[in-house]
Amino acid sequence: MAENNKNNNQTKIKMRGRNVNVFYGEKQALFDVNLDIEQNKVTSLIGPSGCGKSTFLRCLNRMNDTIDICRVSGQITLDDEDIYAKQIDVVELRARVGMVFQKPNPFPKSIYENVAYGPKIHGLANSKAEFDEIVVKSLRRAGLFEEVKDRLDEPGTSLSGGQQQRLCIARAIATRPEILLMDEPCSALDPIATAIIEELIDELREKYTIIIVTHSMQQAARVSQKTAFFHLGKLVEEGATEDIFTNPKNKKTQDYITGRIG
């Protein structure tokens, strides 16, 4: 099994989507998507609005389960285990596959409680000292600790937009996930906050596998090593980011990147 998990340059495939179809009631939103997600790399999902990239992202931690009319077929594996199998604990899956949303959404709690929330639910700490360690480490990893260390009891909502998004990243990594899903994490932020988050994404990939949906091709080019282009619910092309942007094989990809479709 381990052999199949490697490609030529010995990169481990962390998640694998095979023939993934998604339906909302009668309407099909994704068609036969096949995509490998490589460990400790940033994979960008790009494409016009409504092309299926966020729908695919939400399949990876079963967020689509929360939509009654949504049905997913095909197979998605995490470390070769089918995440849609009956015995999978979805709460546990979402601890392993963390998510950061488009708009920063801190809980109406203190900065400390925002980060400690996940570890409490999942029983990852037993004492105040252990919670303190998780909170400090997560805030440090999210590049936020120095800015908030004297105000951990203040509400998370008192922070600026960019700080709130980093707090949400700290909250996501506090449950010790292996994968971070980011759904347009910078679209509500100014250019300076965006630059800070992009730098952070680059640091985080040493420890996490990251999948980011972005409407900004410049961002995809800056932060990712792999890019997948979606159009009308289909995965048109995927490959090394540099190749997708400088030498795409598919005319649709070329048209999107040069601004002819969007």
Legacy VTK file of the C-alpha trace (Angstrom):
# vtk DataFile Version 3.0
C-alpha trace
ASCII
DATASET POLYDATA
POINTS 262 float
0.000 0.000 0.000
2.782 2.387 0.941
4.270 2.082 -2.521
1.114 3.427 -4.187
1.228 6.301 -1.784
4.329 7.768 -3.343
4.851 9.436 -6.638
8.178 9.728 -8.395
9.725 12.307 -6.112
8.685 10.404 -3.000
5.919 12.828 -2.075
3.252 11.157 0.034
-0.335 11.461 -1.145
-2.258 12.595 1.945
-5.764 12.740 0.466
-7.141 11.287 -2.710
-10.396 12.049 -4.510
-11.657 9.507 -7.050
-14.716 10.056 -9.286
-16.176 12.550 -6.828
-19.680 13.711 -7.795
-21.783 16.106 -5.748
-25.508 16.718 -6.156
-27.674 19.374 -4.522
-31.074 17.800 -4.999
-31.392 17.253 -8.764
-28.591 19.659 -9.665
-25.131 18.193 -10.128
-22.381 20.499 -8.855
-19.275 18.317 -9.343
-18.574 15.787 -12.070
-16.091 12.899 -11.652
-13.319 14.833 -9.923
-10.016 12.975 -9.510
-7.387 14.798 -7.471
-4.414 13.820 -5.306
-3.461 16.106 -2.423
0.246 15.879 -1.589
1.451 15.998 1.995
3.059 19.221 3.273
2.279 21.093 0.103
-0.156 23.910 -0.551
-2.706 22.993 -3.211
-4.729 25.881 -4.680
-8.171 25.328 -6.155
-8.893 28.057 -8.709
-11.656 28.809 -11.180
-14.586 31.177 -11.793
-17.330 31.662 -9.178
-19.683 28.700 -8.958
-17.252 26.291 -10.632
-17.266 23.756 -7.765
-13.993 24.533 -5.986
-15.575 25.306 -2.580
-17.959 22.366 -3.020
-14.967 20.063 -3.493
-13.170 21.598 -0.505
-16.213 20.966 1.699
-16.216 17.287 0.675
-12.796 16.860 2.286
-14.067 17.274 5.852
-17.663 16.282 5.112
-19.029 19.782 5.643
-21.512 19.004 2.869
-23.127 16.532 5.311
-24.690 19.564 6.996
-26.753 20.307 3.853
-29.844 18.073 3.722
-30.219 17.973 -0.044
-26.521 17.335 -0.701
-25.331 13.923 -1.874
-21.708 12.923 -2.497
-20.619 9.880 -4.503
-17.200 8.514 -5.422
-14.379 8.022 -2.967
-12.257 10.373 -0.852
-9.477 8.884 1.253
-7.275 10.276 4.010
-4.151 8.150 4.481
-5.859 5.504 2.313
-8.953 5.341 4.545
-12.345 6.192 3.007
-13.633 9.239 4.925
-17.239 8.471 3.880
-17.132 4.917 5.279
-19.854 4.119 7.842
-17.442 3.663 10.753
-15.814 7.100 10.342
-16.399 9.463 13.262
-17.124 12.805 11.568
-16.193 14.831 14.677
-12.822 13.103 14.740
-12.410 13.638 10.973
-13.000 17.383 11.392
-10.355 17.484 14.114
-7.879 15.955 11.631
-9.054 18.155 8.750
-9.383 21.697 10.119
-11.139 24.506 8.268
-10.734 28.268 7.990
-13.614 30.116 6.363
-13.864 33.103 4.059
-14.978 35.572 6.718
-13.177 35.503 10.054
-15.696 33.940 12.464
-14.327 33.964 16.018
-16.683 32.580 18.655
-18.232 35.189 20.981
-15.688 34.194 23.629
-12.286 35.367 24.808
-9.209 34.956 22.613
-8.037 32.193 24.979
-11.403 30.370 24.904
-11.542 30.544 21.102
-8.322 28.543 20.852
-9.029 26.215 23.807
-12.514 25.309 22.534
-11.512 22.504 20.123
-9.007 20.851 22.490
-11.732 20.866 25.207
-14.271 19.132 22.946
-11.744 16.543 21.791
-10.265 15.953 25.246
-6.746 16.929 24.180
-5.811 18.476 27.534
-6.557 17.687 31.177
-5.145 20.598 33.131
-4.972 24.380 32.948
-1.220 24.084 32.242
-1.867 21.790 29.266
-4.543 24.122 27.862
-2.198 27.085 28.342
0.505 25.282 26.380
-1.846 24.440 23.486
-3.228 27.992 23.354
0.202 29.646 23.392
1.656 27.213 20.841
-1.320 27.603 18.479
-1.261 31.407 18.704
2.497 31.378 18.072
2.079 29.131 15.016
-0.603 31.479 13.724
1.798 34.410 14.165
-0.538 36.128 16.634
0.816 35.470 20.124
3.037 38.547 20.445
0.131 40.810 19.464
-2.392 39.352 21.917
-0.395 37.865 24.803
-1.495 40.606 27.234
-5.171 40.457 26.261
-6.073 36.776 26.114
-9.207 37.443 28.197
-10.554 40.007 25.726
-13.191 38.907 23.198
-11.879 37.478 19.928
-14.234 39.853 18.147
-12.251 42.843 19.507
-9.367 42.049 17.126
-8.864 43.525 13.643
-10.057 41.512 10.623
-6.604 40.132 9.843
-5.990 39.247 13.497
-9.392 37.559 13.689
-8.504 35.412 10.694
-5.193 34.433 12.339
-7.161 33.642 15.517
-9.375 31.335 13.420
-6.225 29.679 12.037
-4.921 29.251 15.620
-8.305 27.766 16.569
-8.138 25.353 13.621
-4.612 24.145 14.431
-5.293 23.793 18.178
-6.945 20.396 17.565
-3.660 19.175 16.004
-5.033 18.624 12.515
-3.024 17.052 9.726
-4.761 19.068 7.018
-5.951 22.677 6.866
-8.716 23.665 4.455
-8.908 27.379 3.692
-11.893 28.768 1.802
-10.801 32.142 0.377
-9.180 33.048 3.716
-8.033 36.490 2.556
-11.016 37.716 0.549
-12.309 39.884 3.420
-8.856 41.260 4.303
-6.788 44.272 3.250
-3.502 43.800 1.319
-1.278 44.021 4.426
-3.306 41.438 6.372
-3.382 39.272 3.219
0.425 39.378 2.936
0.744 38.288 6.592
-1.645 35.341 6.062
0.186 34.299 2.865
3.508 34.290 4.697
1.897 32.266 7.452
0.556 29.697 4.953
4.094 29.194 3.691
5.357 28.525 7.237
2.440 26.273 8.166
2.997 23.847 5.317
6.042 22.460 7.127
3.628 20.916 9.599
0.338 20.721 7.705
-1.046 19.819 4.305
-2.963 22.872 3.080
-5.734 23.169 0.495
-6.799 26.705 -0.343
-9.670 27.942 -2.480
-8.778 31.345 -3.885
-10.319 33.663 -6.461
-6.949 35.396 -6.791
-4.650 33.811 -9.344
-1.781 35.933 -8.036
-2.333 34.446 -4.599
-2.419 30.899 -5.986
0.852 31.588 -7.807
2.463 32.991 -4.637
1.412 30.438 -2.024
0.905 27.060 -3.687
3.062 24.317 -5.109
0.133 22.579 -6.832
-2.860 24.143 -8.569
-6.144 22.606 -9.717
-8.366 24.533 -12.149
-12.124 23.918 -11.945
-14.683 25.006 -14.530
-18.437 24.259 -14.557
-18.091 21.554 -11.913
-15.266 19.713 -13.653
-11.577 19.525 -12.795
-10.088 20.753 -16.070
-6.393 20.543 -15.248
-4.070 20.138 -12.283
-0.341 20.111 -11.817
2.641 22.032 -10.501
1.585 25.655 -9.974
4.374 26.973 -12.172
3.310 24.725 -15.061
-0.378 25.641 -14.739
0.434 29.361 -14.884
3.203 29.368 -17.484
2.447 26.378 -19.662
-1.128 25.081 -19.226
-2.037 22.086 -21.364
-5.757 22.856 -21.652
-7.126 25.773 -23.663
-9.760 26.500 -20.977
-7.018 26.867 -18.368
-5.122 29.175 -20.718
-8.290 31.249 -21.305
-8.974 31.564 -17.582
-5.430 32.554 -16.711
-5.298 35.156 -19.466
-8.686 36.559 -18.413
-10.761 35.360 -21.366
-13.132 33.415 -19.117
-13.874 34.291 -15.497
LINES 1 263
262 0 1 2 3 4 5 6 7 8 9 10 11 12 13 14 15 16 17 18 19 20 21 22 23 24 25 26 27 28 29 30 31 32 33 34 35 36 37 38 39 40 41 42 43 44 45 46 47 48 49 50 51 52 53 54 55 56 57 58 59 60 61 62 63 64 65 66 67 68 69 70 71 72 73 74 75 76 77 78 79 80 81 82 83 84 85 86 87 88 89 90 91 92 93 94 95 96 97 98 99 100 101 102 103 104 105 106 107 108 109 110 111 112 113 114 115 116 117 118 119 120 121 122 123 124 125 126 127 128 129 130 131 132 133 134 135 136 137 138 139 140 141 142 143 144 145 146 147 148 149 150 151 152 153 154 155 156 157 158 159 160 161 162 163 164 165 166 167 168 169 170 171 172 173 174 175 176 177 178 179 180 181 182 183 184 185 186 187 188 189 190 191 192 193 194 195 196 197 198 199 200 201 202 203 204 205 206 207 208 209 210 211 212 213 214 215 216 217 218 219 220 221 222 223 224 225 226 227 228 229 230 231 232 233 234 235 236 237 238 239 240 241 242 243 244 245 246 247 248 249 250 251 252 253 254 255 256 257 258 259 260 261
